[in-house]
Amino acid sequence: MSALVTHKGFTPQTMTEAIEFSERLARSQMVPKNYQGKPEDILVAVQWGYEIGLAPIQALQNISVINGKPSVYGDAALALVQSSPLCEGVEESIEGEGTQNPVAICIVHRRGRKPVTCKFSVEDAKRAGLWGKSGPWTAYPKRMLQMRARGFALRDAFPDVLKGLITVEEAEDYPEEAKPRPVKDITPANPLDAIAPPKMIEEIYEEEVTESEPVETIELPADVEVSVTETVEAVVDTPQEEAQQTPADDSSREGDSSTWTLFIPGKDSIDTGSLDNWLIQYNDLADKVAKAGRAAPRSRMTKLRELREANDSVIKALPNLVKVVLTQAYQTRLKHLGAIMREEEGTTDSVRADNGPQRQT
């Protein structure tokens, strides 16, 4: 973890502590207004901070949600990169001051690689509809040019440190309608897709329960029928009354080892005995899979998906706040592995979607 995180303050050690910690902070007037009264957002922000190397309070002060996406302030992004042992320096300057087209330049040096240079000029700002825009672009135009060049350079040189986060200064300039649109699938149709896949036991069970008209059934031998019934009972969703339990009801079941079983694809399952133990062992295992350096990134992404699918029935029984954090951690690991995979395959985009400056190496 980054050297920015210190251990002088309180840091939650279990999910129960994290939930209580978030609820207490949500009632405080000392946290930013956009987090007050929102314990779920605080929990996600704290988790994001842990992923990129910020302590809980640092995360609340430096992570903001713009247009539904988390982003980090430019100064915090610079601090994270500079705290990395791979960073050999960051140079920032403005060329052409006093002219009609000054250019902000940011050069990032990473050990073992060529320096990454990004520029952002007044012409770039005009083309993006930013120059003369009310707010910081009018009050502090040079600072905004600097932040935009910095954000591009830091993300290009250290995607593994920033985990895909963009700067707040950049995110605030994107209008709501500029959100990415769904990518159209142009993959040629596969004739095999027209064949209906075999139904899972859960689907057959649900049809037998909800179907109002008589359906044709297949008679099975007695011993086979018993095994199928037991399998169905093991995989179907919990009754509606149990699904609507509050987090307090879920915590009361921690003593039941059958409830908190960790399923490992291809290996024997583990009875963890409690929610906290299950979360610790599940996250430890997911981290080991994500950091298995000898395996290809795509293979590690597949194993992470298989691990999550194997434990889907347990995840459904978790409190809502816990599910939010698990989902966020899962997506973060996939984004990190995706960045590594693109870097290894040399598929870095050379042109930006907003027609902004291109990376120079």
C-alpha positions in Angstrom: 0.0 0.0 0.0 1.1 3.6 -0.6 3.2 5.4 1.9 0.5 8.0 2.2 -1.5 5.8 4.6 -0.4 6.1 8.2 -1.6 4.1 11.1 -2.0 7.0 13.6 -5.8 7.2 13.2 -8.5 4.6 13.4 -8.9 2.2 10.5 -11.8 -0.4 10.4 -10.5 -4.0 10.6 -13.7 -5.9 10.0 -16.8 -5.3 7.9 -18.9 -4.8 11.1 -16.5 -2.0 12.2 -16.5 -0.5 8.7 -20.4 -0.3 8.7 -20.5 1.3 12.1 -17.6 3.6 11.2 -19.5 4.8 8.1 -22.7 5.4 9.9 -21.0 7.5 12.6 -19.2 9.6 10.1 -22.4 10.2 8.1 -23.8 11.9 11.2 -20.8 14.2 11.6 -20.5 17.8 10.4 -16.7 17.3 9.9 -17.0 15.3 6.7 -17.7 16.9 3.2 -21.3 17.8 2.7 -21.8 15.4 -0.2 -21.0 12.5 2.3 -23.2 13.7 5.2 -26.1 11.4 5.8 -24.8 8.9 3.2 -23.1 6.0 5.0 -23.2 3.8 1.9 -21.2 6.5 -0.1 -18.7 6.8 2.8 -18.2 3.0 2.8 -17.5 3.0 -0.9 -15.2 6.0 -0.7 -13.2 4.4 2.2 -12.9 1.2 0.1 -11.7 3.2 -2.9 -9.2 4.9 -0.6 -7.9 1.6 0.5 -7.5 0.4 -3.1 -5.4 3.4 -4.1 -3.6 4.0 -0.8 -5.5 6.7 1.1 -6.5 6.4 4.7 -10.3 6.7 5.5 -10.3 10.4 6.2 -7.9 11.2 3.4 -10.3 9.3 1.1 -13.3 11.4 2.1 -11.4 14.6 1.6 -9.9 13.7 -1.8 -12.4 11.4 -3.5 -15.5 12.9 -5.0 -18.3 11.5 -7.1 -18.9 13.5 -10.4 -21.7 12.4 -12.7 -21.9 9.1 -10.9 -18.2 8.2 -11.2 -15.6 8.5 -8.4 -12.6 10.8 -9.1 -9.7 12.1 -7.2 -8.4 15.7 -6.8 -5.4 16.5 -8.9 -3.1 17.3 -5.9 -4.0 13.9 -4.3 -3.3 12.1 -7.6 0.1 13.8 -7.7 0.8 12.7 -4.1 -0.1 9.1 -4.9 2.1 8.9 -7.9 5.1 10.6 -6.1 4.8 8.2 -3.2 5.2 5.2 -5.6 8.7 3.7 -5.5 8.6 3.7 -9.4 8.2 7.4 -9.7 11.5 9.3 -10.5 10.0 12.7 -10.7 7.2 15.0 -12.1 8.0 18.2 -14.0 5.3 20.8 -14.7 5.7 24.1 -16.6 3.8 26.5 -18.9 5.2 27.6 -22.2 4.3 30.7 -24.1 3.1 32.8 -21.2 1.9 36.2 -22.4 1.0 34.8 -25.8 -2.5 33.9 -27.1 -1.8 30.2 -26.8 0.1 29.3 -23.6 0.7 25.5 -23.2 0.8 23.6 -19.9 3.3 20.7 -20.0 3.6 17.8 -17.6 6.5 15.3 -17.8 6.3 12.2 -15.7 9.4 10.0 -15.2 8.8 6.3 -14.3 11.7 3.9 -13.6 12.5 1.7 -16.5 10.4 3.6 -19.1 10.6 6.6 -21.3 9.2 9.8 -19.8 5.6 10.5 -20.6 4.8 14.1 -21.7 1.4 15.6 -22.0 0.5 19.1 -23.2 -2.8 21.1 -22.9 -3.0 24.4 -24.6 -5.6 27.2 -24.8 -6.5 26.0 -28.2 -7.2 22.5 -26.7 -9.4 24.2 -24.1 -11.3 26.2 -26.7 -11.8 23.0 -28.8 -13.2 21.3 -25.8 -15.5 24.3 -25.0 -13.7 25.0 -21.7 -11.9 28.3 -22.3 -13.9 31.2 -20.9 -16.3 28.8 -19.1 -17.6 30.4 -15.9 -16.0 29.1 -12.7 -12.4 28.0 -12.3 -11.6 28.3 -16.0 -12.3 32.1 -15.7 -10.8 32.6 -12.3 -7.7 30.4 -12.5 -7.1 29.6 -16.2 -3.4 28.7 -15.9 -4.2 26.4 -12.9 -6.9 24.5 -14.9 -4.5 24.1 -17.9 -1.9 22.7 -15.5 -4.4 20.3 -13.9 -5.6 19.0 -17.3 -2.1 18.3 -18.5 -1.2 16.7 -15.1 -4.2 14.4 -15.1 -3.5 13.1 -18.6 0.2 12.5 -17.9 -0.3 10.8 -14.5 -3.0 8.4 -15.8 -0.8 7.5 -18.9 2.3 6.8 -16.8 0.8 5.3 -13.6 -2.5 3.6 -14.4 -1.7 0.9 -11.9 -1.4 3.6 -9.1 -4.6 5.5 -9.9 -6.7 2.4 -10.7 -8.5 4.1 -13.5 -9.6 7.2 -11.5 -9.6 10.6 -13.3 -9.1 13.9 -11.7 -12.0 15.9 -10.2 -11.0 18.9 -12.2 -11.4 16.9 -15.4 -14.6 15.1 -14.4 -16.3 18.4 -13.5 -15.8 19.6 -17.1 -17.7 16.7 -18.6 -21.4 17.5 -19.1 -24.0 14.9 -18.0 -24.8 14.0 -21.6 -21.1 13.3 -22.3 -21.3 10.0 -20.4 -19.9 7.0 -22.4 -22.6 5.4 -24.5 -23.0 1.6 -24.6 -20.6 0.0 -27.1 -22.5 -1.5 -30.1 -21.7 -5.2 -30.5 -20.5 -5.9 -34.1 -19.4 -9.5 -33.5 -20.6 -11.8 -36.3 -23.5 -14.0 -35.2 -22.6 -17.5 -34.2 -25.1 -20.1 -35.5 -24.7 -22.0 -32.2 -26.2 -19.1 -30.4 -29.6 -20.0 -31.9 -29.5 -23.3 -29.9 -31.2 -22.9 -26.5 -28.7 -23.6 -23.7 -29.5 -26.4 -21.2 -31.6 -25.2 -18.3 -30.1 -25.0 -14.9 -31.6 -26.8 -12.0 -32.8 -23.5 -10.5 -34.7 -22.6 -13.7 -36.4 -26.0 -13.7 -37.3 -25.7 -10.1 -38.8 -22.2 -10.6 -40.9 -23.4 -13.6 -42.3 -26.2 -11.5 -43.3 -23.7 -8.8 -44.7 -20.9 -11.0 -46.2 -22.8 -14.0 -50.0 -22.6 -13.9 -50.6 -25.2 -16.7 -49.7 -28.9 -16.4 -46.4 -29.8 -18.0 -44.9 -33.1 -19.1 -42.5 -34.5 -16.5 -39.9 -37.2 -16.8 -40.0 -40.1 -14.3 -36.6 -40.7 -12.7 -35.4 -43.6 -10.6 -35.9 -43.1 -6.8 -32.2 -42.7 -6.0 -31.7 -40.1 -8.8 -34.8 -38.2 -7.8 -33.5 -37.8 -4.2 -30.1 -36.4 -5.3 -31.7 -33.9 -7.7 -34.1 -32.7 -4.9 -31.2 -32.2 -2.5 -29.3 -30.2 -5.1 -32.2 -28.0 -5.8 -32.7 -27.3 -2.1 -29.0 -26.3 -1.9 -29.0 -23.8 -4.8 -32.4 -22.1 -4.9 -32.8 -18.6 -3.5 -33.7 -18.2 0.2 -37.4 -17.5 1.0 -38.7 -14.0 0.7 -38.9 -13.5 4.4 -35.1 -14.3 4.8 -34.2 -12.2 1.8 -35.7 -9.2 3.4 -33.8 -9.5 6.6 -31.9 -6.4 7.9 -28.2 -6.5 8.4 -28.8 -7.1 12.1 -30.7 -10.3 11.3 -27.8 -11.4 9.1 -25.2 -10.9 11.8 -27.3 -13.0 14.2 -26.6 -16.0 11.9 -22.8 -15.7 12.1 -22.6 -18.7 14.4 -24.1 -21.0 11.7 -21.1 -22.3 9.9 -23.2 -23.7 7.1 -24.3 -20.1 6.2 -20.8 -18.7 5.8 -19.1 -21.4 3.6 -16.3 -20.3 1.3 -16.6 -22.1 -2.1 -13.3 -22.5 -4.0 -13.6 -23.6 -7.6 -12.0 -27.0 -8.1 -11.2 -27.4 -4.4 -13.0 -28.3 -1.2 -15.2 -25.7 0.4 -14.3 -24.1 3.8 -16.7 -23.5 6.7 -15.5 -20.1 8.0 -18.0 -20.0 10.9 -18.8 -16.2 10.8 -19.4 -13.3 8.4 -16.2 -11.5 9.4 -14.1 -14.7 8.8 -15.8 -15.3 5.5 -15.1 -11.8 4.3 -11.5 -11.9 5.4 -10.8 -15.3 3.7 -12.8 -14.4 0.6 -10.9 -11.1 0.1 -7.6 -12.7 0.8 -8.2 -15.4 -1.8 -9.4 -12.8 -4.3 -6.2 -10.7 -3.7 -4.0 -13.8 -4.2 -5.8 -14.6 -7.5 -5.5 -11.0 -8.7 -1.8 -10.7 -7.8 -0.7 -14.2 -9.1 2.0 -12.6 -11.3 2.9 -15.8 -13.2 -0.6 -16.2 -14.6 -1.8 -14.0 -17.6 -4.1 -11.1 -16.6 -6.9 -12.6 -18.7 -6.6 -15.9 -16.8 -6.6 -14.1 -13.5 -9.8 -12.2 -14.5 -11.5 -15.5 -15.4 -10.5 -17.1 -12.0 -11.9 -14.0 -10.2 -15.2 -14.4 -12.0 -15.4 -18.1 -11.2 -14.7 -17.4 -7.6 -17.5 -14.8 -7.4 -19.9 -17.1 -9.2 -19.1 -20.0 -6.9 -20.0 -17.9 -3.9 -23.0 -16.2 -5.4 -25.5 -17.9 -3.1 -23.5 -16.6 0.0 -23.1 -13.1 -1.4 -26.9 -12.9 -1.9 -27.3 -13.4 1.8 -25.0 -10.6 2.8 -26.2 -7.2 4.1 -26.6 -4.6 1.4 -23.6 -2.5 2.5 -21.3 -5.5 2.4 -22.5 -6.4 -1.1 -21.7 -2.8 -2.3 -18.2 -3.1 -1.0 -17.6 -6.6 -2.4 -18.9 -5.5 -5.8 -16.7 -2.4 -5.8 -13.6 -4.4 -4.8 -14.4 -7.0 -7.6 -14.7 -4.3 -10.2 -11.5 -2.6 -9.1 -9.5 -5.8 -9.4 -10.9 -6.4 -12.9 -10.0 -2.8 -13.9 -6.5 -3.1 -12.6 -6.0 -6.4 -14.5 -7.5 -4.9 -17.6 -5.0 -2.0 -17.5 -2.1 -4.5 -17.1 -3.4 -6.6 -20.0 -3.8 -3.6 -22.3 -0.3 -2.4 -21.3 1.2 -5.8 -22.1 -0.6 -6.1 -25.4 0.4 -2.5 -26.4 -3.2 -1.4 -27.0 -2.9 2.1 -25.4 -5.2 4.6 -27.3 -3.2 7.3 -29.1 -6.1 9.6 -29.6 -8.5 10.8 -26.9 -12.3 10.8 -27.2 -12.5 14.5 -26.4 -10.0 15.5 -29.1 -7.7 16.6 -26.4 -3.9 16.3 -26.4 -2.2 13.1 -27.4 0.5 11.4 -25.3 4.1 11.9 -26.3 6.9 9.6 -25.3 
